[in-house]
Amino acid sequence: MLCLIQRVTRASVTVEGDVVGEIGEGLLALVGVEPGDGDAALSRMAERLLGYRVFADDAGKMNLSLRNTGGGLLLVSQFTLAADTRSGMRPGFSTAAPPDEAEPAFNQLVAICREKHAGRVETGRFGAHMVISLVNDGPVTFLLRS
């Protein structure tokens, strides 16, 4: 499992003109599910998303996490994140989990995050064409692997 996280002042996901997920300050996480991502990978990624210290403390150091700030988490499924880009000029998607495996895994990650985070946890719409708007704060962007 891969998550590209961006610290944001706000972010939203729109599908066919309707906002389906929206947060204020927090993290936007683009989620790529890979074949075989099971319970352990999902639990580990949820812990990392909620505990990764990317928010400034009083001294201006990145020492605070979503757990500390209570910020929002916007999770967006993005199979292209798991693409094989090592060769050629076109990505290959055999390294991404197929939809019938990825969707339940993504939904489980969302459920774990909602259970463990008191702040807002929003999503896009799995498999839909989504338009994502965000204001990256920093910019601060990290790639997490479970």
VMD Tcl script that builds the backbone (N, CA, C; Angstrom):
set m [mol new atoms 438]
animate dup $m
set s [atomselect $m all]
$s set {name element resname resid chain x y z} {
  {N N MET 1 A 0.840 -1.181 0.000}
  {CA C MET 1 A 0.000 0.000 0.000}
  {C C MET 1 A 0.880 1.237 0.000}
  {N N LEU 2 A 0.461 2.190 -0.805}
  {CA C LEU 2 A 1.152 3.467 -0.919}
  {C C LEU 2 A 0.174 4.583 -0.585}
  {N N CYS 3 A 0.654 5.587 0.124}
  {CA C CYS 3 A -0.148 6.786 0.369}
  {C C CYS 3 A 0.731 7.999 0.129}
  {N N LEU 4 A 0.322 8.822 -0.791}
  {CA C LEU 4 A 0.979 10.101 -1.010}
  {C C LEU 4 A 0.190 11.109 -0.190}
  {N N ILE 5 A 0.827 11.625 0.868}
  {CA C ILE 5 A 0.119 12.546 1.752}
  {C C ILE 5 A 0.601 13.973 1.522}
  {N N GLN 6 A -0.335 14.892 1.605}
  {CA C GLN 6 A -0.029 16.310 1.467}
  {C C GLN 6 A -0.693 17.049 2.618}
  {N N ARG 7 A 0.110 17.862 3.318}
  {CA C ARG 7 A -0.455 18.707 4.358}
  {C C ARG 7 A -1.184 19.841 3.658}
  {N N VAL 8 A -2.453 20.038 4.028}
  {CA C VAL 8 A -3.280 21.014 3.327}
  {C C VAL 8 A -3.957 21.973 4.303}
  {N N THR 9 A -4.275 23.160 3.791}
  {CA C THR 9 A -5.128 24.066 4.555}
  {C C THR 9 A -6.591 23.796 4.237}
  {N N ARG 10 A -6.830 23.192 3.044}
  {CA C ARG 10 A -8.160 22.707 2.676}
  {C C ARG 10 A -8.021 21.805 1.451}
  {N N ALA 11 A -8.974 20.899 1.308}
  {CA C ALA 11 A -8.997 20.003 0.151}
  {C C ALA 11 A -10.420 19.493 -0.044}
  {N N SER 12 A -10.753 19.217 -1.294}
  {CA C SER 12 A -12.078 18.680 -1.601}
  {C C SER 12 A -12.005 17.782 -2.829}
  {N N VAL 13 A -13.010 16.928 -2.946}
  {CA C VAL 13 A -13.155 16.031 -4.098}
  {C C VAL 13 A -14.543 16.249 -4.677}
  {N N THR 14 A -14.579 16.446 -5.991}
  {CA C THR 14 A -15.833 16.661 -6.697}
  {C C THR 14 A -16.027 15.550 -7.723}
  {N N VAL 15 A -17.244 15.025 -7.780}
  {CA C VAL 15 A -17.621 14.022 -8.777}
  {C C VAL 15 A -18.855 14.541 -9.498}
  {N N GLU 16 A -18.761 14.682 -10.812}
  {CA C GLU 16 A -19.876 15.166 -11.644}
  {C C GLU 16 A -20.475 16.461 -11.088}
  {N N GLY 17 A -19.609 17.360 -10.639}
  {CA C GLY 17 A -20.051 18.659 -10.161}
  {C C GLY 17 A -20.477 18.726 -8.704}
  {N N ASP 18 A -20.553 17.584 -8.024}
  {CA C ASP 18 A -20.955 17.550 -6.617}
  {C C ASP 18 A -19.755 17.284 -5.724}
  {N N VAL 19 A -19.611 18.073 -4.662}
  {CA C VAL 19 A -18.549 17.833 -3.684}
  {C C VAL 19 A -18.946 16.601 -2.874}
  {N N VAL 20 A -18.081 15.571 -2.902}
  {CA C VAL 20 A -18.370 14.326 -2.181}
  {C C VAL 20 A -17.518 14.175 -0.929}
  {N N GLY 21 A -16.454 14.951 -0.803}
  {CA C GLY 21 A -15.593 14.926 0.373}
  {C C GLY 21 A -14.860 16.237 0.492}
  {N N GLU 22 A -14.728 16.737 1.729}
  {CA C GLU 22 A -14.111 18.041 1.918}
  {C C GLU 22 A -13.574 18.150 3.341}
  {N N ILE 23 A -12.359 18.715 3.476}
  {CA C ILE 23 A -11.776 18.976 4.793}
  {C C ILE 23 A -11.163 20.374 4.813}
  {N N GLY 24 A -10.937 20.868 6.022}
  {CA C GLY 24 A -10.151 22.075 6.220}
  {C C GLY 24 A -8.711 21.653 6.444}
  {N N GLU 25 A -8.045 22.207 7.437}
  {CA C GLU 25 A -6.641 21.850 7.709}
  {C C GLU 25 A -6.523 20.370 8.027}
  {N N GLY 26 A -5.508 19.748 7.453}
  {CA C GLY 26 A -5.294 18.333 7.692}
  {C C GLY 26 A -4.430 17.708 6.623}
  {N N LEU 27 A -4.767 16.462 6.279}
  {CA C LEU 27 A -4.011 15.704 5.284}
  {C C LEU 27 A -4.911 15.207 4.170}
  {N N LEU 28 A -4.438 15.382 2.940}
  {CA C LEU 28 A -5.012 14.721 1.776}
  {C C LEU 28 A -4.132 13.505 1.532}
  {N N ALA 29 A -4.744 12.327 1.457}
  {CA C ALA 29 A -3.992 11.098 1.214}
  {C C ALA 29 A -4.503 10.422 -0.049}
  {N N LEU 30 A -3.634 10.333 -1.064}
  {CA C LEU 30 A -3.928 9.573 -2.273}
  {C C LEU 30 A -3.471 8.150 -1.999}
  {N N VAL 31 A -4.378 7.194 -2.124}
  {CA C VAL 31 A -4.143 5.819 -1.660}
  {C C VAL 31 A -4.053 4.866 -2.836}
  {N N GLY 32 A -2.919 4.172 -2.943}
  {CA C GLY 32 A -2.731 3.145 -3.960}
  {C C GLY 32 A -2.666 1.783 -3.301}
  {N N VAL 33 A -3.611 0.921 -3.629}
  {CA C VAL 33 A -3.653 -0.425 -3.067}
  {C C VAL 33 A -2.922 -1.366 -4.003}
  {N N GLU 34 A -2.042 -2.187 -3.420}
  {CA C GLU 34 A -1.279 -3.163 -4.197}
  {C C GLU 34 A -1.788 -4.564 -3.892}
  {N N PRO 35 A -1.575 -5.521 -4.812}
  {CA C PRO 35 A -2.039 -6.886 -4.568}
  {C C PRO 35 A -1.495 -7.425 -3.248}
  {N N GLY 36 A -2.370 -8.063 -2.489}
  {CA C GLY 36 A -1.946 -8.685 -1.236}
  {C C GLY 36 A -1.965 -7.766 -0.025}
  {N N ASP 37 A -2.350 -6.500 -0.198}
  {CA C ASP 37 A -2.438 -5.610 0.965}
  {C C ASP 37 A -3.549 -6.123 1.877}
  {N N GLY 38 A -3.150 -6.664 3.011}
  {CA C GLY 38 A -4.111 -7.256 3.938}
  {C C GLY 38 A -4.273 -6.446 5.197}
  {N N ASP 39 A -4.820 -7.103 6.214}
  {CA C ASP 39 A -5.131 -6.440 7.475}
  {C C ASP 39 A -3.932 -5.744 8.101}
  {N N ALA 40 A -2.780 -6.403 8.099}
  {CA C ALA 40 A -1.587 -5.813 8.724}
  {C C ALA 40 A -1.164 -4.534 8.004}
  {N N ALA 41 A -1.171 -4.549 6.684}
  {CA C ALA 41 A -0.781 -3.366 5.907}
  {C C ALA 41 A -1.777 -2.227 6.121}
  {N N LEU 42 A -3.061 -2.559 6.194}
  {CA C LEU 42 A -4.087 -1.539 6.387}
  {C C LEU 42 A -3.983 -0.914 7.772}
  {N N SER 43 A -3.795 -1.734 8.790}
  {CA C SER 43 A -3.643 -1.216 10.159}
  {C C SER 43 A -2.402 -0.348 10.273}
  {N N ARG 44 A -1.314 -0.801 9.694}
  {CA C ARG 44 A -0.065 -0.033 9.743}
  {C C ARG 44 A -0.220 1.305 9.033}
  {N N MET 45 A -0.874 1.307 7.871}
  {CA C MET 45 A -1.035 2.559 7.143}
  {C C MET 45 A -1.949 3.513 7.913}
  {N N ALA 46 A -3.008 3.020 8.501}
  {CA C ALA 46 A -3.892 3.877 9.297}
  {C C ALA 46 A -3.104 4.515 10.436}
  {N N GLU 47 A -2.277 3.735 11.115}
  {CA C GLU 47 A -1.454 4.271 12.207}
  {C C GLU 47 A -0.507 5.357 11.699}
  {N N ARG 48 A 0.067 5.125 10.552}
  {CA C ARG 48 A 0.995 6.113 9.989}
  {C C ARG 48 A 0.263 7.378 9.566}
  {N N LEU 49 A -0.884 7.232 8.932}
  {CA C LEU 49 A -1.645 8.405 8.506}
  {C C LEU 49 A -2.042 9.274 9.702}
  {N N LEU 50 A -2.468 8.649 10.763}
  {CA C LEU 50 A -2.941 9.391 11.931}
  {C C LEU 50 A -1.808 9.848 12.841}
  {N N GLY 51 A -0.670 9.165 12.770}
  {CA C GLY 51 A 0.420 9.473 13.683}
  {C C GLY 51 A 1.629 10.157 13.078}
  {N N TYR 52 A 1.662 10.291 11.747}
  {CA C TYR 52 A 2.831 10.881 11.090}
  {C C TYR 52 A 2.926 12.357 11.448}
  {N N ARG 53 A 4.071 12.760 11.931}
  {CA C ARG 53 A 4.248 14.117 12.470}
  {C C ARG 53 A 4.686 15.093 11.370}
  {N N VAL 54 A 3.703 15.807 10.840}
  {CA C VAL 54 A 3.961 16.755 9.751}
  {C C VAL 54 A 3.426 18.150 10.046}
  {N N PHE 55 A 2.876 18.345 11.239}
  {CA C PHE 55 A 2.326 19.645 11.620}
  {C C PHE 55 A 3.240 20.300 12.638}
  {N N ALA 56 A 3.349 21.620 12.539}
  {CA C ALA 56 A 4.287 22.367 13.372}
  {C C ALA 56 A 3.803 22.478 14.820}
  {N N ASP 57 A 4.772 22.337 15.736}
  {CA C ASP 57 A 4.508 22.603 17.149}
  {C C ASP 57 A 4.762 24.087 17.419}
  {N N ASP 58 A 4.749 24.480 18.672}
  {CA C ASP 58 A 4.943 25.894 19.023}
  {C C ASP 58 A 6.313 26.424 18.615}
  {N N ALA 59 A 7.291 25.514 18.475}
  {CA C ALA 59 A 8.640 25.923 18.080}
  {C C ALA 59 A 8.824 25.905 16.563}
  {N N GLY 60 A 7.764 25.556 15.813}
  {CA C GLY 60 A 7.857 25.522 14.359}
  {C C GLY 60 A 8.418 24.224 13.804}
  {N N LYS 61 A 8.617 23.215 14.641}
  {CA C LYS 61 A 9.140 21.906 14.193}
  {C C LYS 61 A 7.975 20.978 13.868}
  {N N MET 62 A 8.177 20.100 12.874}
  {CA C MET 62 A 7.146 19.125 12.532}
  {C C MET 62 A 7.136 18.028 13.591}
  {N N ASN 63 A 6.391 18.259 14.665}
  {CA C ASN 63 A 6.303 17.316 15.779}
  {C C ASN 63 A 4.886 16.872 16.085}
  {N N LEU 64 A 3.903 17.386 15.374}
  {CA C LEU 64 A 2.511 17.065 15.667}
  {C C LEU 64 A 1.883 16.261 14.532}
  {N N SER 65 A 0.961 15.384 14.909}
  {CA C SER 65 A 0.259 14.534 13.945}
  {C C SER 65 A -1.220 14.920 13.903}
  {N N LEU 66 A -1.982 14.253 13.052}
  {CA C LEU 66 A -3.429 14.461 13.029}
  {C C LEU 66 A -4.042 14.167 14.385}
  {N N ARG 67 A -3.512 13.148 15.066}
  {CA C ARG 67 A -4.011 12.829 16.408}
  {C C ARG 67 A -3.868 14.024 17.347}
  {N N ASN 68 A -2.765 14.753 17.208}
  {CA C ASN 68 A -2.523 15.907 18.074}
  {C C ASN 68 A -3.344 17.121 17.672}
  {N N THR 69 A -3.518 17.334 16.379}
  {CA C THR 69 A -4.172 18.550 15.900}
  {C C THR 69 A -5.681 18.393 15.747}
  {N N GLY 70 A -6.150 17.150 15.576}
  {CA C GLY 70 A -7.574 16.922 15.323}
  {C C GLY 70 A -7.991 17.313 13.923}
  {N N GLY 71 A -7.006 17.512 13.039}
  {CA C GLY 71 A -7.287 17.930 11.669}
  {C C GLY 71 A -8.027 16.878 10.870}
  {N N GLY 72 A -8.470 17.277 9.687}
  {CA C GLY 72 A -9.216 16.385 8.812}
  {C C GLY 72 A -8.311 15.471 8.006}
  {N N LEU 73 A -8.883 14.376 7.547}
  {CA C LEU 73 A -8.193 13.419 6.678}
  {C C LEU 73 A -9.097 13.146 5.493}
  {N N LEU 74 A -8.596 13.431 4.294}
  {CA C LEU 74 A -9.336 13.162 3.061}
  {C C LEU 74 A -8.620 12.043 2.326}
  {N N LEU 75 A -9.255 10.878 2.273}
  {CA C LEU 75 A -8.681 9.689 1.625}
  {C C LEU 75 A -9.279 9.540 0.231}
  {N N VAL 76 A -8.393 9.436 -0.772}
  {CA C VAL 76 A -8.829 9.321 -2.158}
  {C C VAL 76 A -8.129 8.127 -2.793}
  {N N SER 77 A -8.918 7.150 -3.236}
  {CA C SER 77 A -8.352 5.983 -3.905}
  {C C SER 77 A -7.757 6.406 -5.246}
  {N N GLN 78 A -6.523 5.976 -5.497}
  {CA C GLN 78 A -5.853 6.351 -6.749}
  {C C GLN 78 A -4.975 5.198 -7.216}
  {N N PHE 79 A -5.523 4.348 -8.077}
  {CA C PHE 79 A -4.790 3.173 -8.529}
  {C C PHE 79 A -3.536 3.543 -9.309}
  {N N THR 80 A -3.508 4.709 -9.942}
  {CA C THR 80 A -2.329 5.089 -10.725}
  {C C THR 80 A -1.092 5.274 -9.846}
  {N N LEU 81 A -1.295 5.492 -8.563}
  {CA C LEU 81 A -0.163 5.643 -7.644}
  {C C LEU 81 A 0.656 4.345 -7.577}
  {N N ALA 82 A 0.004 3.211 -7.756}
  {CA C ALA 82 A 0.673 1.918 -7.685}
  {C C ALA 82 A 1.187 1.444 -9.050}
  {N N ALA 83 A 1.190 2.312 -10.038}
  {CA C ALA 83 A 1.620 1.939 -11.394}
  {C C ALA 83 A 3.104 1.595 -11.440}
  {N N ASP 84 A 3.455 0.727 -12.381}
  {CA C ASP 84 A 4.859 0.407 -12.657}
  {C C ASP 84 A 5.348 1.397 -13.710}
  {N N THR 85 A 6.290 2.248 -13.305}
  {CA C THR 85 A 6.796 3.293 -14.203}
  {C C THR 85 A 8.289 3.129 -14.472}
  {N N ARG 86 A 8.807 1.939 -14.197}
  {CA C ARG 86 A 10.259 1.734 -14.290}
  {C C ARG 86 A 10.809 1.725 -15.708}
  {N N SER 87 A 9.981 1.422 -16.668}
  {CA C SER 87 A 10.516 1.392 -18.032}
  {C C SER 87 A 9.463 1.897 -19.010}
  {N N GLY 88 A 9.913 2.220 -20.197}
  {CA C GLY 88 A 9.007 2.655 -21.249}
  {C C GLY 88 A 8.437 4.038 -21.007}
  {N N MET 89 A 7.489 4.390 -21.847}
  {CA C MET 89 A 6.887 5.720 -21.803}
  {C C MET 89 A 5.393 5.662 -21.474}
  {N N ARG 90 A 4.934 4.495 -21.013}
  {CA C ARG 90 A 3.535 4.336 -20.641}
  {C C ARG 90 A 3.488 3.510 -19.373}
  {N N PRO 91 A 2.711 3.918 -18.364}
  {CA C PRO 91 A 2.663 3.156 -17.110}
  {C C PRO 91 A 1.977 1.811 -17.296}
  {N N GLY 92 A 2.404 0.864 -16.494}
  {CA C GLY 92 A 1.751 -0.444 -16.442}
  {C C GLY 92 A 1.009 -0.552 -15.117}
  {N N PHE 93 A -0.130 -1.217 -15.125}
  {CA C PHE 93 A -0.944 -1.264 -13.914}
  {C C PHE 93 A -1.058 -2.650 -13.298}
  {N N SER 94 A -0.189 -3.581 -13.714}
  {CA C SER 94 A -0.215 -4.926 -13.122}
  {C C SER 94 A 0.238 -4.895 -11.665}
  {N N THR 95 A 0.885 -3.820 -11.227}
  {CA C THR 95 A 1.350 -3.701 -9.846}
  {C C THR 95 A 0.284 -3.098 -8.925}
  {N N ALA 96 A -0.854 -2.690 -9.483}
  {CA C ALA 96 A -1.971 -2.187 -8.683}
  {C C ALA 96 A -2.964 -3.321 -8.463}
  {N N ALA 97 A -3.593 -3.330 -7.291}
  {CA C ALA 97 A -4.607 -4.348 -7.015}
  {C C ALA 97 A -5.809 -4.134 -7.937}
  {N N PRO 98 A -6.426 -5.215 -8.402}
  {CA C PRO 98 A -7.626 -5.064 -9.236}
  {C C PRO 98 A -8.767 -4.471 -8.398}
  {N N PRO 99 A -9.734 -3.826 -9.050}
  {CA C PRO 99 A -10.805 -3.148 -8.314}
  {C C PRO 99 A -11.519 -4.020 -7.276}
  {N N ASP 100 A -11.763 -5.307 -7.590}
  {CA C ASP 100 A -12.492 -6.156 -6.641}
  {C C ASP 100 A -11.682 -6.465 -5.382}
  {N N GLU 101 A -10.386 -6.248 -5.422}
  {CA C GLU 101 A -9.524 -6.379 -4.244}
  {C C GLU 101 A -9.254 -5.009 -3.617}
  {N N ALA 102 A -9.074 -4.003 -4.449}
  {CA C ALA 102 A -8.712 -2.667 -3.954}
  {C C ALA 102 A -9.859 -1.976 -3.224}
  {N N GLU 103 A -11.063 -2.091 -3.736}
  {CA C GLU 103 A -12.177 -1.366 -3.109}
  {C C GLU 103 A -12.431 -1.807 -1.671}
  {N N PRO 104 A -12.516 -3.129 -1.391}
  {CA C PRO 104 A -12.710 -3.518 0.015}
  {C C PRO 104 A -11.540 -3.096 0.909}
  {N N ALA 105 A -10.321 -3.159 0.386}
  {CA C ALA 105 A -9.155 -2.747 1.171}
  {C C ALA 105 A -9.221 -1.247 1.468}
  {N N PHE 106 A -9.547 -0.454 0.463}
  {CA C PHE 106 A -9.681 0.990 0.655}
  {C C PHE 106 A -10.770 1.289 1.684}
  {N N ASN 107 A -11.919 0.634 1.546}
  {CA C ASN 107 A -13.022 0.857 2.485}
  {C C ASN 107 A -12.642 0.459 3.908}
  {N N GLN 108 A -11.856 -0.588 4.041}
  {CA C GLN 108 A -11.393 -1.012 5.367}
  {C C GLN 108 A -10.443 0.030 5.962}
  {N N LEU 109 A -9.560 0.588 5.130}
  {CA C LEU 109 A -8.668 1.648 5.606}
  {C C LEU 109 A -9.486 2.844 6.096}
  {N N VAL 110 A -10.495 3.225 5.352}
  {CA C VAL 110 A -11.365 4.331 5.746}
  {C C VAL 110 A -12.028 4.018 7.092}
  {N N ALA 111 A -12.546 2.815 7.241}
  {CA C ALA 111 A -13.230 2.431 8.482}
  {C C ALA 111 A -12.279 2.472 9.680}
  {N N ILE 112 A -11.066 1.989 9.497}
  {CA C ILE 112 A -10.082 2.014 10.585}
  {C C ILE 112 A -9.782 3.456 10.979}
  {N N CYS 113 A -9.559 4.302 9.987}
  {CA C CYS 113 A -9.253 5.709 10.269}
  {C C CYS 113 A -10.420 6.393 10.971}
  {N N ARG 114 A -11.633 6.107 10.555}
  {CA C ARG 114 A -12.806 6.721 11.202}
  {C C ARG 114 A -12.954 6.250 12.644}
  {N N GLU 115 A -12.626 4.993 12.861}
  {CA C GLU 115 A -12.721 4.443 14.220}
  {C C GLU 115 A -11.668 5.050 15.146}
  {N N LYS 116 A -10.479 5.302 14.616}
  {CA C LYS 116 A -9.356 5.726 15.452}
  {C C LYS 116 A -9.114 7.233 15.496}
  {N N HIS 117 A -9.830 8.005 14.671}
  {CA C HIS 117 A -9.571 9.445 14.608}
  {C C HIS 117 A -10.829 10.227 14.978}
  {N N ALA 118 A -10.680 11.094 15.951}
  {CA C ALA 118 A -11.808 11.908 16.404}
  {C C ALA 118 A -12.156 13.009 15.397}
  {N N GLY 119 A -11.186 13.388 14.566}
  {CA C GLY 119 A -11.417 14.424 13.563}
  {C C GLY 119 A -12.198 13.890 12.374}
  {N N ARG 120 A -12.417 14.771 11.444}
  {CA C ARG 120 A -13.195 14.463 10.243}
  {C C ARG 120 A -12.395 13.536 9.314}
  {N N VAL 121 A -13.029 12.478 8.834}
  {CA C VAL 121 A -12.437 11.584 7.835}
  {C C VAL 121 A -13.408 11.526 6.660}
  {N N GLU 122 A -12.949 12.019 5.506}
  {CA C GLU 122 A -13.774 12.094 4.304}
  {C C GLU 122 A -13.128 11.263 3.197}
  {N N THR 123 A -13.886 10.994 2.136}
  {CA C THR 123 A -13.353 10.227 1.007}
  {C C THR 123 A -13.837 10.824 -0.313}
  {N N GLY 124 A -13.204 10.318 -1.359}
  {CA C GLY 124 A -13.708 10.555 -2.702}
  {C C GLY 124 A -14.718 9.458 -2.995}
  {N N ARG 125 A -14.866 9.088 -4.258}
  {CA C ARG 125 A -15.764 8.008 -4.649}
  {C C ARG 125 A -14.958 6.993 -5.448}
  {N N PHE 126 A -14.846 5.790 -4.929}
  {CA C PHE 126 A -14.031 4.746 -5.548}
  {C C PHE 126 A -14.458 4.533 -7.000}
  {N N GLY 127 A -13.478 4.524 -7.902}
  {CA C GLY 127 A -13.710 4.220 -9.307}
  {C C GLY 127 A -14.281 5.347 -10.142}
  {N N ALA 128 A -14.619 6.461 -9.501}
  {CA C ALA 128 A -15.203 7.586 -10.241}
  {C C ALA 128 A -14.103 8.486 -10.791}
  {N N HIS 129 A -14.461 9.285 -11.792}
  {CA C HIS 129 A -13.571 10.350 -12.248}
  {C C HIS 129 A -13.732 11.490 -11.246}
  {N N MET 130 A -12.659 11.793 -10.527}
  {CA C MET 130 A -12.714 12.783 -9.455}
  {C C MET 130 A -11.867 13.991 -9.806}
  {N N VAL 131 A -12.336 15.143 -9.380}
  {CA C VAL 131 A -11.576 16.381 -9.499}
  {C C VAL 131 A -11.204 16.773 -8.073}
  {N N ILE 132 A -9.897 16.872 -7.825}
  {CA C ILE 132 A -9.408 17.162 -6.485}
  {C C ILE 132 A -8.870 18.584 -6.459}
  {N N SER 133 A -9.343 19.340 -5.495}
  {CA C SER 133 A -8.846 20.700 -5.275}
  {C C SER 133 A -8.164 20.712 -3.917}
  {N N LEU 134 A -6.999 21.361 -3.858}
  {CA C LEU 134 A -6.292 21.417 -2.593}
  {C C LEU 134 A -5.413 22.642 -2.522}
  {N N VAL 135 A -5.135 23.035 -1.307}
  {CA C VAL 135 A -4.137 24.059 -1.047}
  {C C VAL 135 A -3.088 23.376 -0.183}
  {N N ASN 136 A -1.943 23.062 -0.817}
  {CA C ASN 136 A -0.850 22.375 -0.132}
  {C C ASN 136 A -0.178 23.382 0.789}
  {N N ASP 137 A -0.011 23.004 2.043}
  {CA C ASP 137 A 0.557 23.875 3.065}
  {C C ASP 137 A 2.026 23.557 3.241}
  {N N GLY 138 A 2.887 24.399 2.735}
  {CA C GLY 138 A 4.332 24.210 2.913}
  {C C GLY 138 A 5.150 24.538 1.682}
  {N N PRO 139 A 5.143 23.781 0.653}
  {CA C PRO 139 A 4.436 22.518 0.473}
  {C C PRO 139 A 5.075 21.396 1.291}
  {N N VAL 140 A 4.215 20.539 1.799}
  {CA C VAL 140 A 4.658 19.366 2.556}
  {C C VAL 140 A 3.994 18.149 1.932}
  {N N THR 141 A 4.808 17.260 1.364}
  {CA C THR 141 A 4.325 16.060 0.674}
  {C C THR 141 A 5.257 14.901 0.996}
  {N N PHE 142 A 4.673 13.743 1.379}
  {CA C PHE 142 A 5.474 12.549 1.673}
  {C C PHE 142 A 4.816 11.334 1.057}
  {N N LEU 143 A 5.637 10.359 0.638}
  {CA C LEU 143 A 5.154 9.083 0.157}
  {C C LEU 143 A 5.345 8.045 1.258}
  {N N LEU 144 A 4.247 7.472 1.742}
  {CA C LEU 144 A 4.295 6.443 2.782}
  {C C LEU 144 A 4.054 5.084 2.149}
  {N N ARG 145 A 4.806 4.103 2.611}
  {CA C ARG 145 A 4.604 2.707 2.204}
  {C C ARG 145 A 4.351 1.879 3.440}
  {N N SER 146 A 3.404 0.949 3.342}
  {CA C SER 146 A 3.131 0.095 4.506}
  {C C SER 146 A 4.080 -1.074 4.526}
}
mol reanalyze $m
mol bondsrecalc $m
mol representation Tube
mol addrep $m
